[in-house]
Amino acid sequence: MSNAKILLAVTGGIAAYKAIDLASRLNKAGYQVRTVLTDSARKFVSPVNFSAITHNSVHTSLWDDADPIVHISLADWADLIVVAPASANTIAKAACGLANNLLSSILLAHTKPVLWVPAMNVHMYEHVATKQNMEILKSRGHHVLEPATGLLACAYTGKGKYPPNEEILYAIRTYLLYGRDLGGVTAIVSAGASVEAIDPMRMISNRSSGKMGIALARALSLRGAMVKLVYGSVNQEIPYYLHDAVQALSVEEMYDAIVPIAGNFRWIFKCAAVSDYKPASYSPQKIKKAEDLLLKLERTADILADLGRIKQDGQRLIGFAAETENLIENAKDKLLRKNLDLIVANHLENAGKDSNSISLIDKAGMPLAAQGDKFDLAHKIIDHVKTL
Ligand SMILES: Cc1cc2nc3c(=O)[nH]c(=O)nc-3n(C[C@H](O)[C@H](O)[C@H](O)COP(=O)(O)O)c2cc1C
């Protein structure tokens, strides 16, 4: 769907300038982009910013367009309308079904998905009127990407900040293909590398970047699941909307963060790369250099095996196997040994990369191969879990 038709609708918010970068990213990703600016948006940004970047038309008026029925033509043309930033005013107008400017008329005539990216002062965002208007839009099947929290342009600190454009692109990819099909699903995802301390400076860890687990948590959440992410050492930002995310670095911390609450979740994705061994003792002082150093290691707890042991009826346990040899055989063995419903086998050479080739192996069928970037793969894994 990367050649899908996106109608980028920019309203009159202080974050309108960030929509220029969004248009550029959409264009580079291969989407066809047309733009609508409200009159208020034009106080902040110019149509030229968008026409030059998208190489496509920018529309500002119901009355002065070359197309005599521009609101219907654009509504029919777009596979997805992205309102970014979305003002409280335009959200309210859409919730009421008003059609008194180009954008609100398009929104009324459009029959396909809409993604709203609200951005405004925290009090405007938290006003009961805005909250109710967004609920009305959601009840009609519209998607709303919640704003981030932080220092706002109006000098208040709170919720209402325009999100990173990268997250808007992930939401667009999700809503073009999948929608919010996981309402009511609860999922726990572990991601990243465990860290076992040797002394205050040294540690045992591994090369896992956390990208696959974070992509899974992101995809699950955008599709409407209630997600808890438990992450070790990762080299990526945690999506700001995963409010329940918690860091657990050692295997013991990860065990304590996952196993006692596992019964509350329908799907468990155990994606973190956890160490099989930890130092038998921790040195509170930095270990000094000597001729030889013998480091005694002991086994860590087996989180996945214990999750398999306490698995409840209807719960789905998904494990990951990264190997350098005999990938499929080793993964099948792990699937059975640990009482998993699905195992995602991948070659260690792709650790840390953005893309991967994986095999999905369940108890029923032949391994199913998939490749792509880790966000695409996350959606494919989720689709497979839905079939189990
Ligand atoms: C400097 C300035 C910044 C504004 N920023 C926002 C904003 O971030 N979010 C918002 O909802 N409204 C903001 N407004 C108010 C809107 O511009 C106003 O409600 C306008 O009617 C929105 O029109 P539109 O929805 O047709 O674009 C701002 C107004 C001004 C003067």
The ligand as a MOL file (V3000), in Angstrom:
LIG
                    3D

  0  0  0     0  0            999 V3000
M  V30 BEGIN CTAB
M  V30 COUNTS 31 33 0 0 0
M  V30 BEGIN ATOM
M  V30 1 C -1.0730 31.2780 17.4790 0
M  V30 2 C -2.2210 30.2990 17.4850 0
M  V30 3 C -1.9610 28.9750 17.7110 0
M  V30 4 C -3.0160 28.0650 17.7320 0
M  V30 5 N -2.7330 26.7520 17.9440 0
M  V30 6 C -3.7450 25.8500 17.9850 0
M  V30 7 C -3.4570 24.4950 18.1940 0
M  V30 8 O -2.2910 24.0590 18.3530 0
M  V30 9 N -4.4940 23.6120 18.2280 0
M  V30 10 C -5.7940 24.0350 18.0540 0
M  V30 11 O -6.6860 23.1940 18.1100 0
M  V30 12 N -6.0700 25.3240 17.8440 0
M  V30 13 C -5.0930 26.2490 17.7930 0
M  V30 14 N -5.3690 27.5690 17.5640 0
M  V30 15 C -6.7670 27.9850 17.3520 0
M  V30 16 C -7.2290 27.6460 15.9370 0
M  V30 17 O -6.3640 28.2470 14.9940 0
M  V30 18 C -8.6620 28.1140 15.7530 0
M  V30 19 O -9.5250 27.3400 16.5780 0
M  V30 20 C -9.1090 28.0080 14.3270 0
M  V30 21 O -10.4860 28.3890 14.2640 0
M  V30 22 C -8.9620 26.6270 13.7600 0
M  V30 23 O -9.4730 26.5890 12.4470 0
M  V30 24 P -9.4410 25.2770 11.5250 0
M  V30 25 O -9.9310 24.1690 12.3850 0
M  V30 26 O -10.3960 25.5760 10.4290 0
M  V30 27 O -8.0720 25.1160 11.0300 0
M  V30 28 C -4.3530 28.4990 17.5290 0
M  V30 29 C -4.5880 29.8560 17.2760 0
M  V30 30 C -3.5390 30.7380 17.2560 0
M  V30 31 C -3.8360 32.1980 17.0100 0
M  V30 END ATOM
M  V30 BEGIN BOND
M  V30 1 1 1 2
M  V30 2 1 2 3
M  V30 3 2 2 30
M  V30 4 2 3 4
M  V30 5 1 4 5
M  V30 6 1 4 28
M  V30 7 2 5 6
M  V30 8 1 6 7
M  V30 9 1 6 13
M  V30 10 2 7 8
M  V30 11 1 7 9
M  V30 12 1 9 10
M  V30 13 2 10 11
M  V30 14 1 10 12
M  V30 15 2 12 13
M  V30 16 1 13 14
M  V30 17 1 14 15
M  V30 18 1 14 28
M  V30 19 1 15 16
M  V30 20 1 16 17
M  V30 21 1 16 18
M  V30 22 1 18 19
M  V30 23 1 18 20
M  V30 24 1 20 21
M  V30 25 1 20 22
M  V30 26 1 22 23
M  V30 27 1 23 24
M  V30 28 2 24 25
M  V30 29 1 24 26
M  V30 30 1 24 27
M  V30 31 2 28 29
M  V30 32 1 29 30
M  V30 33 1 30 31
M  V30 END BOND
M  V30 END CTAB
M  END
